[in-house]
Amino acid sequence: MERHKRLVAANKLALALGQSRELLAQIEAGQAHPVMAAFGLWADDGDFANLTQEIYANRERQSR
């Protein structure tokens, strides 16, 4: 019961942050993992894009 309450709360938050209802329905039906609710929510955030670039640059430096 507690797990279901957390899933419902997470889905409401994901929906409020702009996640698609289709993906949330897939999660509810067990067709997608619940972690997918967060996938893509920050794609248009410039800081996220910069973070991604920094990670790739650090990995490149470390691989040398």
PDB file of N, H, CA, C and O in Angstrom:
ATOM      1  N   MET A   1       0.821  -1.191   0.000  1.00  0.00           N
ATOM      2  CA  MET A   1       0.000   0.000   0.000  1.00  0.00           C
ATOM      3  C   MET A   1       0.869   1.260   0.000  1.00  0.00           C
ATOM      4  O   MET A   1       0.602   2.214  -0.731  1.00  0.00           O
ATOM      5  N   GLU A   2       1.912   1.245   0.834  1.00  0.00           N
ATOM      6  H   GLU A   2       2.128   0.470   1.428  1.00  0.00           H
ATOM      7  CA  GLU A   2       2.805   2.410   0.918  1.00  0.00           C
ATOM      8  C   GLU A   2       3.525   2.635  -0.415  1.00  0.00           C
ATOM      9  O   GLU A   2       3.696   3.771  -0.857  1.00  0.00           O
ATOM     10  N   ARG A   3       3.942   1.543  -1.043  1.00  0.00           N
ATOM     11  H   ARG A   3       3.804   0.620  -0.685  1.00  0.00           H
ATOM     12  CA  ARG A   3       4.621   1.658  -2.343  1.00  0.00           C
ATOM     13  C   ARG A   3       3.695   2.288  -3.379  1.00  0.00           C
ATOM     14  O   ARG A   3       4.122   3.129  -4.171  1.00  0.00           O
ATOM     15  N   HIS A   4       2.450   1.887  -3.372  1.00  0.00           N
ATOM     16  H   HIS A   4       2.103   1.204  -2.729  1.00  0.00           H
ATOM     17  CA  HIS A   4       1.471   2.442  -4.312  1.00  0.00           C
ATOM     18  C   HIS A   4       1.292   3.943  -4.070  1.00  0.00           C
ATOM     19  O   HIS A   4       1.206   4.720  -5.021  1.00  0.00           O
ATOM     20  N   LYS A   5       1.237   4.346  -2.816  1.00  0.00           N
ATOM     21  H   LYS A   5       1.307   3.715  -2.043  1.00  0.00           H
ATOM     22  CA  LYS A   5       1.099   5.765  -2.489  1.00  0.00           C
ATOM     23  C   LYS A   5       2.291   6.557  -3.012  1.00  0.00           C
ATOM     24  O   LYS A   5       2.123   7.654  -3.545  1.00  0.00           O
ATOM     25  N   ARG A   6       3.500   6.004  -2.861  1.00  0.00           N
ATOM     26  H   ARG A   6       3.637   5.113  -2.428  1.00  0.00           H
ATOM     27  CA  ARG A   6       4.697   6.690  -3.354  1.00  0.00           C
ATOM     28  C   ARG A   6       4.680   6.790  -4.870  1.00  0.00           C
ATOM     29  O   ARG A   6       5.059   7.819  -5.429  1.00  0.00           O
ATOM     30  N   LEU A   7       4.240   5.725  -5.543  1.00  0.00           N
ATOM     31  H   LEU A   7       3.932   4.889  -5.089  1.00  0.00           H
ATOM     32  CA  LEU A   7       4.162   5.734  -7.003  1.00  0.00           C
ATOM     33  C   LEU A   7       3.155   6.773  -7.486  1.00  0.00           C
ATOM     34  O   LEU A   7       3.426   7.497  -8.444  1.00  0.00           O
ATOM     35  N   VAL A   8       2.017   6.852  -6.844  1.00  0.00           N
ATOM     36  H   VAL A   8       1.797   6.264  -6.066  1.00  0.00           H
ATOM     37  CA  VAL A   8       0.996   7.846  -7.207  1.00  0.00           C
ATOM     38  C   VAL A   8       1.548   9.255  -7.012  1.00  0.00           C
ATOM     39  O   VAL A   8       1.363  10.122  -7.866  1.00  0.00           O
ATOM     40  N   ALA A   9       2.226   9.483  -5.886  1.00  0.00           N
ATOM     41  H   ALA A   9       2.376   8.778  -5.192  1.00  0.00           H
ATOM     42  CA  ALA A   9       2.801  10.804  -5.618  1.00  0.00           C
ATOM     43  C   ALA A   9       3.880  11.142  -6.651  1.00  0.00           C
ATOM     44  O   ALA A   9       3.943  12.273  -7.131  1.00  0.00           O
ATOM     45  N   ALA A  10       4.721  10.173  -6.993  1.00  0.00           N
ATOM     46  H   ALA A  10       4.670   9.254  -6.603  1.00  0.00           H
ATOM     47  CA  ALA A  10       5.776  10.399  -7.978  1.00  0.00           C
ATOM     48  C   ALA A  10       5.173  10.708  -9.348  1.00  0.00           C
ATOM     49  O   ALA A  10       5.663  11.583 -10.062  1.00  0.00           O
ATOM     50  N   ASN A  11       4.122   9.996  -9.711  1.00  0.00           N
ATOM     51  H   ASN A  11       3.724   9.285  -9.131  1.00  0.00           H
ATOM     52  CA  ASN A  11       3.462  10.247 -10.994  1.00  0.00           C
ATOM     53  C   ASN A  11       2.827  11.638 -11.034  1.00  0.00           C
ATOM     54  O   ASN A  11       2.889  12.321 -12.057  1.00  0.00           O
ATOM     55  N   LYS A  12       2.229  12.050  -9.943  1.00  0.00           N
ATOM     56  H   LYS A  12       2.179  11.496  -9.112  1.00  0.00           H
ATOM     57  CA  LYS A  12       1.641  13.397  -9.885  1.00  0.00           C
ATOM     58  C   LYS A  12       2.724  14.458 -10.049  1.00  0.00           C
ATOM     59  O   LYS A  12       2.534  15.442 -10.764  1.00  0.00           O
ATOM     60  N   LEU A  13       3.849  14.258  -9.389  1.00  0.00           N
ATOM     61  H   LEU A  13       4.003  13.459  -8.808  1.00  0.00           H
ATOM     62  CA  LEU A  13       4.958  15.198  -9.503  1.00  0.00           C
ATOM     63  C   LEU A  13       5.493  15.217 -10.928  1.00  0.00           C
ATOM     64  O   LEU A  13       5.720  16.290 -11.487  1.00  0.00           O
ATOM     65  N   ALA A  14       5.698  14.045 -11.524  1.00  0.00           N
ATOM     66  H   ALA A  14       5.513  13.173 -11.070  1.00  0.00           H
ATOM     67  CA  ALA A  14       6.200  13.971 -12.896  1.00  0.00           C
ATOM     68  C   ALA A  14       5.240  14.653 -13.859  1.00  0.00           C
ATOM     69  O   ALA A  14       5.678  15.356 -14.769  1.00  0.00           O
ATOM     70  N   LEU A  15       3.967  14.462 -13.678  1.00  0.00           N
ATOM     71  H   LEU A  15       3.611  13.890 -12.939  1.00  0.00           H
ATOM     72  CA  LEU A  15       2.959  15.102 -14.529  1.00  0.00           C
ATOM     73  C   LEU A  15       3.021  16.619 -14.355  1.00  0.00           C
ATOM     74  O   LEU A  15       2.956  17.362 -15.335  1.00  0.00           O
ATOM     75  N   ALA A  16       3.145  17.073 -13.115  1.00  0.00           N
ATOM     76  H   ALA A  16       3.197  16.469 -12.320  1.00  0.00           H
ATOM     77  CA  ALA A  16       3.232  18.516 -12.851  1.00  0.00           C
ATOM     78  C   ALA A  16       4.482  19.126 -13.470  1.00  0.00           C
ATOM     79  O   ALA A  16       4.483  20.298 -13.847  1.00  0.00           O
ATOM     80  N   LEU A  17       5.552  18.332 -13.577  1.00  0.00           N
ATOM     81  H   LEU A  17       5.552  17.380 -13.271  1.00  0.00           H
ATOM     82  CA  LEU A  17       6.803  18.817 -14.159  1.00  0.00           C
ATOM     83  C   LEU A  17       6.838  18.692 -15.677  1.00  0.00           C
ATOM     84  O   LEU A  17       7.816  19.089 -16.311  1.00  0.00           O
ATOM     85  N   GLY A  18       5.777  18.142 -16.265  1.00  0.00           N
ATOM     86  H   GLY A  18       4.983  17.819 -15.751  1.00  0.00           H
ATOM     87  CA  GLY A  18       5.684  18.105 -17.718  1.00  0.00           C
ATOM     88  C   GLY A  18       5.829  16.752 -18.378  1.00  0.00           C
ATOM     89  O   GLY A  18       5.927  16.677 -19.603  1.00  0.00           O
ATOM     90  N   GLN A  19       5.844  15.675 -17.599  1.00  0.00           N
ATOM     91  H   GLN A  19       5.764  15.736 -16.604  1.00  0.00           H
ATOM     92  CA  GLN A  19       5.960  14.354 -18.209  1.00  0.00           C
ATOM     93  C   GLN A  19       4.660  14.005 -18.927  1.00  0.00           C
ATOM     94  O   GLN A  19       3.587  14.458 -18.529  1.00  0.00           O
ATOM     95  N   SER A  20       4.753  13.208 -19.974  1.00  0.00           N
ATOM     96  H   SER A  20       5.625  12.840 -20.298  1.00  0.00           H
ATOM     97  CA  SER A  20       3.570  12.859 -20.755  1.00  0.00           C
ATOM     98  C   SER A  20       2.687  11.860 -20.012  1.00  0.00           C
ATOM     99  O   SER A  20       3.169  10.991 -19.287  1.00  0.00           O
ATOM    100  N   ARG A  21       1.408  12.010 -20.211  1.00  0.00           N
ATOM    101  H   ARG A  21       1.016  12.716 -20.801  1.00  0.00           H
ATOM    102  CA  ARG A  21       0.442  11.084 -19.615  1.00  0.00           C
ATOM    103  C   ARG A  21       0.620   9.675 -20.193  1.00  0.00           C
ATOM    104  O   ARG A  21       0.385   8.685 -19.501  1.00  0.00           O
ATOM    105  N   GLU A  22       1.030   9.589 -21.449  1.00  0.00           N
ATOM    106  H   GLU A  22       1.221  10.394 -22.012  1.00  0.00           H
ATOM    107  CA  GLU A  22       1.215   8.284 -22.087  1.00  0.00           C
ATOM    108  C   GLU A  22       2.292   7.478 -21.370  1.00  0.00           C
ATOM    109  O   GLU A  22       2.102   6.297 -21.081  1.00  0.00           O
ATOM    110  N   LEU A  23       3.430   8.123 -21.083  1.00  0.00           N
ATOM    111  H   LEU A  23       3.585   9.083 -21.318  1.00  0.00           H
ATOM    112  CA  LEU A  23       4.506   7.414 -20.384  1.00  0.00           C
ATOM    113  C   LEU A  23       4.064   7.018 -18.984  1.00  0.00           C
ATOM    114  O   LEU A  23       4.355   5.908 -18.536  1.00  0.00           O
ATOM    115  N   LEU A  24       3.370   7.900 -18.290  1.00  0.00           N
ATOM    116  H   LEU A  24       3.134   8.801 -18.653  1.00  0.00           H
ATOM    117  CA  LEU A  24       2.898   7.572 -16.956  1.00  0.00           C
ATOM    118  C   LEU A  24       1.907   6.413 -16.987  1.00  0.00           C
ATOM    119  O   LEU A  24       1.881   5.600 -16.064  1.00  0.00           O
ATOM    120  N   ALA A  25       1.095   6.328 -18.031  1.00  0.00           N
ATOM    121  H   ALA A  25       1.115   6.989 -18.781  1.00  0.00           H
ATOM    122  CA  ALA A  25       0.162   5.202 -18.176  1.00  0.00           C
ATOM    123  C   ALA A  25       0.935   3.906 -18.413  1.00  0.00           C
ATOM    124  O   ALA A  25       0.549   2.854 -17.903  1.00  0.00           O
ATOM    125  N   GLN A  26       2.023   3.973 -19.182  1.00  0.00           N
ATOM    126  H   GLN A  26       2.337   4.828 -19.596  1.00  0.00           H
ATOM    127  CA  GLN A  26       2.855   2.785 -19.408  1.00  0.00           C
ATOM    128  C   GLN A  26       3.485   2.314 -18.100  1.00  0.00           C
ATOM    129  O   GLN A  26       3.561   1.114 -17.838  1.00  0.00           O
ATOM    130  N   ILE A  27       3.930   3.254 -17.291  1.00  0.00           N
ATOM    131  H   ILE A  27       3.868   4.229 -17.504  1.00  0.00           H
ATOM    132  CA  ILE A  27       4.499   2.898 -15.988  1.00  0.00           C
ATOM    133  C   ILE A  27       3.439   2.236 -15.117  1.00  0.00           C
ATOM    134  O   ILE A  27       3.697   1.209 -14.490  1.00  0.00           O
ATOM    135  N   GLU A  28       2.263   2.818 -15.080  1.00  0.00           N
ATOM    136  H   GLU A  28       2.054   3.653 -15.590  1.00  0.00           H
ATOM    137  CA  GLU A  28       1.164   2.271 -14.273  1.00  0.00           C
ATOM    138  C   GLU A  28       0.805   0.851 -14.721  1.00  0.00           C
ATOM    139  O   GLU A  28       0.458   0.004 -13.898  1.00  0.00           O
ATOM    140  N   ALA A  29       0.890   0.599 -16.027  1.00  0.00           N
ATOM    141  H   ALA A  29       1.172   1.287 -16.696  1.00  0.00           H
ATOM    142  CA  ALA A  29       0.555  -0.720 -16.574  1.00  0.00           C
ATOM    143  C   ALA A  29       1.707  -1.713 -16.460  1.00  0.00           C
ATOM    144  O   ALA A  29       1.560  -2.879 -16.825  1.00  0.00           O
ATOM    145  N   GLY A  30       2.856  -1.255 -15.953  1.00  0.00           N
ATOM    146  H   GLY A  30       2.975  -0.307 -15.657  1.00  0.00           H
ATOM    147  CA  GLY A  30       4.004  -2.142 -15.823  1.00  0.00           C
ATOM    148  C   GLY A  30       4.783  -2.311 -17.113  1.00  0.00           C
ATOM    149  O   GLY A  30       5.625  -3.204 -17.207  1.00  0.00           O
ATOM    150  N   GLN A  31       4.525  -1.476 -18.108  1.00  0.00           N
ATOM    151  H   GLN A  31       3.841  -0.751 -18.032  1.00  0.00           H
ATOM    152  CA  GLN A  31       5.201  -1.572 -19.397  1.00  0.00           C
ATOM    153  C   GLN A  31       6.486  -0.748 -19.434  1.00  0.00           C
ATOM    154  O   GLN A  31       7.278  -0.881 -20.366  1.00  0.00           O
ATOM    155  N   ALA A  32       6.697   0.095 -18.438  1.00  0.00           N
ATOM    156  H   ALA A  32       6.053   0.203 -17.680  1.00  0.00           H
ATOM    157  CA  ALA A  32       7.900   0.911 -18.332  1.00  0.00           C
ATOM    158  C   ALA A  32       8.292   0.983 -16.861  1.00  0.00           C
ATOM    159  O   ALA A  32       7.432   0.954 -15.980  1.00  0.00           O
ATOM    160  N   HIS A  33       9.578   1.075 -16.603  1.00  0.00           N
ATOM    161  H   HIS A  33      10.276   1.098 -17.318  1.00  0.00           H
ATOM    162  CA  HIS A  33      10.082   1.149 -15.232  1.00  0.00           C
ATOM    163  C   HIS A  33       9.722   2.510 -14.629  1.00  0.00           C
ATOM    164  O   HIS A  33       9.767   3.519 -15.332  1.00  0.00           O
ATOM    165  N   PRO A  34       9.371   2.557 -13.361  1.00  0.00           N
ATOM    166  CA  PRO A  34       8.991   3.829 -12.726  1.00  0.00           C
ATOM    167  C   PRO A  34      10.043   4.931 -12.828  1.00  0.00           C
ATOM    168  O   PRO A  34       9.701   6.114 -12.829  1.00  0.00           O
ATOM    169  N   VAL A  35      11.312   4.556 -12.913  1.00  0.00           N
ATOM    170  H   VAL A  35      11.590   3.596 -12.912  1.00  0.00           H
ATOM    171  CA  VAL A  35      12.354   5.579 -13.026  1.00  0.00           C
ATOM    172  C   VAL A  35      12.207   6.397 -14.313  1.00  0.00           C
ATOM    173  O   VAL A  35      12.715   7.515 -14.401  1.00  0.00           O
ATOM    174  N   MET A  36      11.520   5.845 -15.299  1.00  0.00           N
ATOM    175  H   MET A  36      11.107   4.937 -15.228  1.00  0.00           H
ATOM    176  CA  MET A  36      11.319   6.556 -16.563  1.00  0.00           C
ATOM    177  C   MET A  36      10.460   7.798 -16.385  1.00  0.00           C
ATOM    178  O   MET A  36      10.432   8.653 -17.270  1.00  0.00           O
ATOM    179  N   ALA A  37       9.763   7.918 -15.269  1.00  0.00           N
ATOM    180  H   ALA A  37       9.786   7.224 -14.550  1.00  0.00           H
ATOM    181  CA  ALA A  37       8.949   9.109 -15.020  1.00  0.00           C
ATOM    182  C   ALA A  37       9.820  10.360 -14.987  1.00  0.00           C
ATOM    183  O   ALA A  37       9.357  11.450 -15.323  1.00  0.00           O
ATOM    184  N   ALA A  38      11.072  10.207 -14.585  1.00  0.00           N
ATOM    185  H   ALA A  38      11.448   9.322 -14.313  1.00  0.00           H
ATOM    186  CA  ALA A  38      11.983  11.355 -14.529  1.00  0.00           C
ATOM    187  C   ALA A  38      12.694  11.592 -15.853  1.00  0.00           C
ATOM    188  O   ALA A  38      13.250  12.669 -16.069  1.00  0.00           O
ATOM    189  N   PHE A  39      12.686  10.601 -16.745  1.00  0.00           N
ATOM    190  H   PHE A  39      12.234   9.726 -16.570  1.00  0.00           H
ATOM    191  CA  PHE A  39      13.433  10.696 -17.994  1.00  0.00           C
ATOM    192  C   PHE A  39      12.957  11.864 -18.848  1.00  0.00           C
ATOM    193  O   PHE A  39      11.775  11.974 -19.174  1.00  0.00           O
ATOM    194  N   GLY A  40      13.888  12.725 -19.201  1.00  0.00           N
ATOM    195  H   GLY A  40      14.848  12.636 -18.936  1.00  0.00           H
ATOM    196  CA  GLY A  40      13.609  13.819 -20.116  1.00  0.00           C
ATOM    197  C   GLY A  40      13.024  15.073 -19.498  1.00  0.00           C
ATOM    198  O   GLY A  40      12.832  16.066 -20.200  1.00  0.00           O
ATOM    199  N   LEU A  41      12.735  15.060 -18.211  1.00  0.00           N
ATOM    200  H   LEU A  41      12.890  14.254 -17.640  1.00  0.00           H
ATOM    201  CA  LEU A  41      12.093  16.228 -17.605  1.00  0.00           C
ATOM    202  C   LEU A  41      12.997  17.455 -17.592  1.00  0.00           C
ATOM    203  O   LEU A  41      12.512  18.586 -17.570  1.00  0.00           O
ATOM    204  N   TRP A  42      14.306  17.233 -17.605  1.00  0.00           N
ATOM    205  H   TRP A  42      14.699  16.314 -17.623  1.00  0.00           H
ATOM    206  CA  TRP A  42      15.223  18.363 -17.541  1.00  0.00           C
ATOM    207  C   TRP A  42      15.958  18.574 -18.860  1.00  0.00           C
ATOM    208  O   TRP A  42      16.983  19.255 -18.888  1.00  0.00           O
ATOM    209  N   ALA A  43      15.459  18.012 -19.938  1.00  0.00           N
ATOM    210  H   ALA A  43      14.626  17.459 -19.915  1.00  0.00           H
ATOM    211  CA  ALA A  43      16.142  18.079 -21.227  1.00  0.00           C
ATOM    212  C   ALA A  43      16.317  19.502 -21.729  1.00  0.00           C
ATOM    213  O   ALA A  43      17.298  19.788 -22.417  1.00  0.00           O
ATOM    214  N   ASP A  44      15.400  20.401 -21.408  1.00  0.00           N
ATOM    215  H   ASP A  44      14.604  20.169 -20.850  1.00  0.00           H
ATOM    216  CA  ASP A  44      15.504  21.773 -21.898  1.00  0.00           C
ATOM    217  C   ASP A  44      16.183  22.709 -20.895  1.00  0.00           C
ATOM    218  O   ASP A  44      16.212  23.922 -21.105  1.00  0.00           O
ATOM    219  N   ASP A  45      16.717  22.168 -19.829  1.00  0.00           N
ATOM    220  H   ASP A  45      16.693  21.183 -19.658  1.00  0.00           H
ATOM    221  CA  ASP A  45      17.416  22.964 -18.818  1.00  0.00           C
ATOM    222  C   ASP A  45      18.863  23.165 -19.255  1.00  0.00           C
ATOM    223  O   ASP A  45      19.598  22.191 -19.420  1.00  0.00           O
ATOM    224  N   GLY A  46      19.276  24.400 -19.442  1.00  0.00           N
ATOM    225  H   GLY A  46      18.679  25.191 -19.308  1.00  0.00           H
ATOM    226  CA  GLY A  46      20.626  24.706 -19.889  1.00  0.00           C
ATOM    227  C   GLY A  46      21.701  24.191 -18.959  1.00  0.00           C
ATOM    228  O   GLY A  46      22.753  23.749 -19.420  1.00  0.00           O
ATOM    229  N   ASP A  47      21.460  24.239 -17.651  1.00  0.00           N
ATOM    230  H   ASP A  47      20.605  24.599 -17.276  1.00  0.00           H
ATOM    231  CA  ASP A  47      22.433  23.721 -16.696  1.00  0.00           C
ATOM    232  C   ASP A  47      22.645  22.230 -16.883  1.00  0.00           C
ATOM    233  O   ASP A  47      23.761  21.735 -16.726  1.00  0.00           O
ATOM    234  N   PHE A  48      21.592  21.518 -17.212  1.00  0.00           N
ATOM    235  H   PHE A  48      20.685  21.921 -17.339  1.00  0.00           H
ATOM    236  CA  PHE A  48      21.711  20.081 -17.436  1.00  0.00           C
ATOM    237  C   PHE A  48      22.580  19.807 -18.650  1.00  0.00           C
ATOM    238  O   PHE A  48      23.417  18.905 -18.626  1.00  0.00           O
ATOM    239  N   ALA A  49      22.386  20.582 -19.718  1.00  0.00           N
ATOM    240  H   ALA A  49      21.705  21.314 -19.738  1.00  0.00           H
ATOM    241  CA  ALA A  49      23.205  20.415 -20.926  1.00  0.00           C
ATOM    242  C   ALA A  49      24.667  20.689 -20.607  1.00  0.00           C
ATOM    243  O   ALA A  49      25.548  19.969 -21.076  1.00  0.00           O
ATOM    244  N   ASN A  50      24.933  21.721 -19.814  1.00  0.00           N
ATOM    245  H   ASN A  50      24.217  22.306 -19.432  1.00  0.00           H
ATOM    246  CA  ASN A  50      26.310  22.019 -19.428  1.00  0.00           C
ATOM    247  C   ASN A  50      26.901  20.909 -18.583  1.00  0.00           C
ATOM    248  O   ASN A  50      28.069  20.559 -18.749  1.00  0.00           O
ATOM    249  N   LEU A  51      26.119  20.358 -17.691  1.00  0.00           N
ATOM    250  H   LEU A  51      25.169  20.642 -17.556  1.00  0.00           H
ATOM    251  CA  LEU A  51      26.584  19.260 -16.859  1.00  0.00           C
ATOM    252  C   LEU A  51      26.971  18.066 -17.721  1.00  0.00           C
ATOM    253  O   LEU A  51      28.007  17.438 -17.501  1.00  0.00           O
ATOM    254  N   THR A  52      26.143  17.765 -18.688  1.00  0.00           N
ATOM    255  H   THR A  52      25.302  18.276 -18.866  1.00  0.00           H
ATOM    256  CA  THR A  52      26.432  16.657 -19.593  1.00  0.00           C
ATOM    257  C   THR A  52      27.755  16.886 -20.316  1.00  0.00           C
ATOM    258  O   THR A  52      28.572  15.971 -20.416  1.00  0.00           O
ATOM    259  N   GLN A  53      27.972  18.088 -20.814  1.00  0.00           N
ATOM    260  H   GLN A  53      27.309  18.832 -20.733  1.00  0.00           H
ATOM    261  CA  GLN A  53      29.223  18.412 -21.505  1.00  0.00           C
ATOM    262  C   GLN A  53      30.413  18.275 -20.562  1.00  0.00           C
ATOM    263  O   GLN A  53      31.460  17.763 -20.957  1.00  0.00           O
ATOM    264  N   GLU A  54      30.261  18.726 -19.329  1.00  0.00           N
ATOM    265  H   GLU A  54      29.410  19.142 -19.009  1.00  0.00           H
ATOM    266  CA  GLU A  54      31.337  18.613 -18.352  1.00  0.00           C
ATOM    267  C   GLU A  54      31.678  17.154 -18.067  1.00  0.00           C
ATOM    268  O   GLU A  54      32.852  16.799 -17.960  1.00  0.00           O
ATOM    269  N   ILE A  55      30.666  16.316 -17.947  1.00  0.00           N
ATOM    270  H   ILE A  55      29.713  16.605 -18.034  1.00  0.00           H
ATOM    271  CA  ILE A  55      30.891  14.892 -17.696  1.00  0.00           C
ATOM    272  C   ILE A  55      31.675  14.271 -18.846  1.00  0.00           C
ATOM    273  O   ILE A  55      32.646  13.549 -18.623  1.00  0.00           O
ATOM    274  N   TYR A  56      31.251  14.553 -20.078  1.00  0.00           N
ATOM    275  H   TYR A  56      30.461  15.140 -20.260  1.00  0.00           H
ATOM    276  CA  TYR A  56      31.959  13.999 -21.233  1.00  0.00           C
ATOM    277  C   TYR A  56      33.397  14.512 -21.297  1.00  0.00           C
ATOM    278  O   TYR A  56      34.311  13.750 -21.611  1.00  0.00           O
ATOM    279  N   ALA A  57      33.602  15.791 -21.004  1.00  0.00           N
ATOM    280  H   ALA A  57      32.859  16.410 -20.749  1.00  0.00           H
ATOM    281  CA  ALA A  57      34.958  16.355 -21.030  1.00  0.00           C
ATOM    282  C   ALA A  57      35.828  15.704 -19.958  1.00  0.00           C
ATOM    283  O   ALA A  57      36.990  15.388 -20.213  1.00  0.00           O
ATOM    284  N   ASN A  58      35.277  15.500 -18.762  1.00  0.00           N
ATOM    285  H   ASN A  58      34.333  15.756 -18.555  1.00  0.00           H
ATOM    286  CA  ASN A  58      36.041  14.836 -17.703  1.00  0.00           C
ATOM    287  C   ASN A  58      36.390  13.406 -18.073  1.00  0.00           C
ATOM    288  O   ASN A  58      37.509  12.957 -17.825  1.00  0.00           O
ATOM    289  N   ARG A  59      35.468  12.701 -18.651  1.00  0.00           N
ATOM    290  H   ARG A  59      34.559  13.066 -18.853  1.00  0.00           H
ATOM    291  CA  ARG A  59      35.737  11.323 -19.071  1.00  0.00           C
ATOM    292  C   ARG A  59      36.823  11.278 -20.138  1.00  0.00           C
ATOM    293  O   ARG A  59      37.687  10.401 -20.122  1.00  0.00           O
ATOM    294  N   GLU A  60      36.773  12.213 -21.049  1.00  0.00           N
ATOM    295  H   GLU A  60      36.072  12.926 -21.062  1.00  0.00           H
ATOM    296  CA  GLU A  60      37.787  12.274 -22.112  1.00  0.00           C
ATOM    297  C   GLU A  60      39.164  12.538 -21.508  1.00  0.00           C
ATOM    298  O   GLU A  60      40.139  11.890 -21.889  1.00  0.00           O
ATOM    299  N   ARG A  61      39.253  13.476 -20.575  1.00  0.00           N
ATOM    300  H   ARG A  61      38.461  14.003 -20.265  1.00  0.00           H
ATOM    301  CA  ARG A  61      40.540  13.787 -19.930  1.00  0.00           C
ATOM    302  C   ARG A  61      41.063  12.591 -19.157  1.00  0.00           C
ATOM    303  O   ARG A  61      42.262  12.313 -19.178  1.00  0.00           O
ATOM    304  N   GLN A  62      40.173  11.882 -18.476  1.00  0.00           N
ATOM    305  H   GLN A  62      39.199  12.109 -18.460  1.00  0.00           H
ATOM    306  CA  GLN A  62      40.586  10.745 -17.656  1.00  0.00           C
ATOM    307  C   GLN A  62      41.002   9.555 -18.491  1.00  0.00           C
ATOM    308  O   GLN A  62      41.808   8.742 -18.038  1.00  0.00           O
ATOM    309  N   SER A  63      40.486   9.431 -19.679  1.00  0.00           N
ATOM    310  H   SER A  63      39.832  10.092 -20.047  1.00  0.00           H
ATOM    311  CA  SER A  63      40.816   8.270 -20.506  1.00  0.00           C
ATOM    312  C   SER A  63      42.186   8.387 -21.169  1.00  0.00           C
ATOM    313  O   SER A  63      42.701   7.410 -21.713  1.00  0.00           O
ATOM    314  N   ARG A  64      42.767   9.568 -21.124  1.00  0.00           N
ATOM    315  H   ARG A  64      42.349  10.362 -20.682  1.00  0.00           H
ATOM    316  CA  ARG A  64      44.081   9.769 -21.740  1.00  0.00           C
ATOM    317  C   ARG A  64      45.189   9.300 -20.883  1.00  0.00           C
ATOM    318  O   ARG A  64      46.354   9.403 -21.267  1.00  0.00           O
TER     319      ARG A  64
END
